[in-house]
Amino acid sequence: MANTLITPEIDPSHEAPRLRPVEDAHMDEMVIEEQGVLASLWSNVRDVFFPAKLPPLVLESKPIPVIDRMATKQNPKATAASVVIYALLILLIAWILHSKVALMSKPKLTQVVELDAPPPKAPPKAVSMGGGGGQRGPTPVTKGTPPKFADQQIVPPKAPPLEEPKIKIQPTIEVQKDLKMASSIPQIGVANSPLIGMSMGNGRGTGLGSGDGPGLGPGSGGNTGGGPKRIGGGVSAPVLVYSVEPEFSEEARKAKVAGNVLVNLWVDTSGRPTHVRVIRGVGMGLDEKAREAVLQYKFKPALENGKPVLVELNVEVNFQIF
C-alpha cells in the first residue's frame, strides 16, 4: 500500500495561518524599555529612601531527612580491642621505666693510711721561768742556798767579806825541792782546791749567775734559769695581731687527714715568734705546714711591769677538711 499525504481541508472563509519564527514570538517579551538619565537617577534615589514594600517571605520548604556523613557507628569489639591495646602499652612503658638500670658511677677508692703511733710523751721538764744575773765576778757563782725570792728586787745580794784564818799557814804545792822554776812564771793557785771563794757570778746585773739581770741563773731578766718567762704572775700574754691560714700538704689532702697540731714558740720583745717547734703533730706533712704558718704570726709582745718581755707559749693550729 502506497503512502499518501492527507491534507486538511481549508475553509475559504478563514484566512490561512502564517508561520512565525520562534525569535519573533519571544521578541516582545525581551524588549526592555530604556529610561532617561534623570528618570534612572530619580528611581535609584526613591529606592534608597522610599523602598517598595514587599510581601513578607513565607517559608514553604520542609526538612528532608538525610544521612549524617560525620556520624560513625562504633563497633563494641573494636572499642574493647583498642582499650586492651592501650592498657598493654601503658603497662609496658611502666615496666621499662621501673626496670631501667641506672648507670653506676665509678666507685671511690678509700685509701687506708696506717699512721704510726705517736712517740711516748717525754717526762715533764722542770719549769724554767727565764731570768739570770751576775755581778761581773771573775769566777762562776758560789754554790749554796740562793737568797729569798721576791717580785721586785730592793737590795741586791752581796758576797760576804773573806774571813782571814786564825792560824795563817803559808800555802804550798807539791813540787820537788830540787826543781828550779823560771822567775818569770806567774803565780798560780791550787788546781784541785775545793774552795774557790765567794762570788756573785760572772754575769751582768744585780742577780746571781752567768746571765744578765736581777734573777738567778744563765738567762736574762728576772726569775731563774735560762730561756723566756712563763705567762702569769704579773706577765701578760702576748696578743695575736696577724695570722695566716695553714695550707694542706698534698699528701694529707689525698688521704683526707685532718687534726690539730700543737706548736710551742717563743715571742720576743718585738712580737716576733722564735724557737718554733711542734710538740704534738698529726703527720702527713701537716706538722711542717703548721710550723710555717706560725712563723708568719705577729704578736703584740707580752708585758711585765709595763715592759715587753720574752715569753713562751703554745699555739694550736687546726687543719679541717670541709
Order of alpha helices (4+ residues) and beta strands (2+ residues): alpha-alpha-alpha-alpha-beta-beta-beta-beta-alpha-beta-beta-alpha-beta-beta-beta-beta
